[in-house]
Amino acid sequence: DIQMTQSPSSLSASVGDRVTITCRASQGISNHLAWFQQKPGKAPKSLIFAASSLQSGVPSKFSGSGSGTDFTLTISSLQPEDCATYYCQHYDSYPLTFGGGTKVAIK
Amino acid sequence: EVQLVESGGGLVQPGGSLRLSCAASGLTLSDHYMDWVRQAPGKGLEWVGRTRNKANSYTTEYAASVKGRFTISRDDSKSSLFLQMNSLKTEDTAVYYCASARSDYSGWFYFDFWGQGTLVTVSS
């Protein structure tokens, strides 16, 4: 199974800060990587697929990059509504697996 | 507007069975693979399994933790997805989400829409 490791597990930043979350796959997955946002008590929301492609309707302050084993999710200017847990997930092979999540809070 | 609505969750004893349903609207189900993903209380997301579309013969894949106990099926004519869960264990307690998956530019399937989830509690 491919293991997905996210870092950090939590972070706090100020409004307007640029925030970066990293995700590392235990083996190469090309660009078969997605990112999700989950707010407390809510379902996950799809943000990015193919490592860097924005899902329809997702604001452009979210961006993704990477290929192979190392990936990043960036929020260009953190706002209070971005407080959530973010998960990466690979879809390169079965079983599909998720990272452990990164909880983002406002400082 | 795409909607995925799960139902069928509840309290069940260990060893028991439960069948979850997911009603889809606003998307062409035949274009999509359909998945179940679960989340134990206070924990992260865990993929449960997938059913491919008609073009791929509705074949299925499962996580090792549920293989042989859970069965995924779909009825595209009724825009519905199902999860039959047998021999339930306390560790199956979770919110179960259905999710649709569509093909990216290279033919790999990624999650696009999610339901709101239904809670399954396995306890005596």
HADDOCK unambig.tbl for C-alpha pairs under 7 A between the chains (distance, minus, plus):
assign (segid A and resid 42 and name CA) (segid B and resid 116 and name CA) 6.84 0.50 0.50
assign (segid A and resid 43 and name CA) (segid B and resid 114 and name CA) 6.74 0.50 0.50
assign (segid A and resid 43 and name CA) (segid B and resid 115 and name CA) 6.75 0.50 0.50
assign (segid A and resid 43 and name CA) (segid B and resid 116 and name CA) 5.21 0.50 0.50
assign (segid A and resid 43 and name CA) (segid B and resid 117 and name CA) 6.72 0.50 0.50
assign (segid A and resid 44 and name CA) (segid B and resid 114 and name CA) 6.73 0.50 0.50
assign (segid A and resid 45 and name CA) (segid B and resid 114 and name CA) 6.89 0.50 0.50
assign (segid A and resid 46 and name CA) (segid B and resid 111 and name CA) 6.90 0.50 0.50
assign (segid A and resid 46 and name CA) (segid B and resid 112 and name CA) 5.79 0.50 0.50
assign (segid A and resid 46 and name CA) (segid B and resid 113 and name CA) 6.84 0.50 0.50
assign (segid A and resid 49 and name CA) (segid B and resid 110 and name CA) 6.59 0.50 0.50
assign (segid A and resid 91 and name CA) (segid B and resid 110 and name CA) 6.59 0.50 0.50
assign (segid A and resid 95 and name CA) (segid B and resid 63 and name CA) 5.89 0.50 0.50
assign (segid A and resid 96 and name CA) (segid B and resid 47 and name CA) 6.19 0.50 0.50
assign (segid A and resid 97 and name CA) (segid B and resid 46 and name CA) 6.86 0.50 0.50
assign (segid A and resid 97 and name CA) (segid B and resid 47 and name CA) 6.46 0.50 0.50
assign (segid A and resid 98 and name CA) (segid B and resid 45 and name CA) 6.39 0.50 0.50
assign (segid A and resid 98 and name CA) (segid B and resid 46 and name CA) 6.78 0.50 0.50
assign (segid A and resid 100 and name CA) (segid B and resid 44 and name CA) 5.94 0.50 0.50
assign (segid A and resid 101 and name CA) (segid B and resid 44 and name CA) 6.71 0.50 0.50
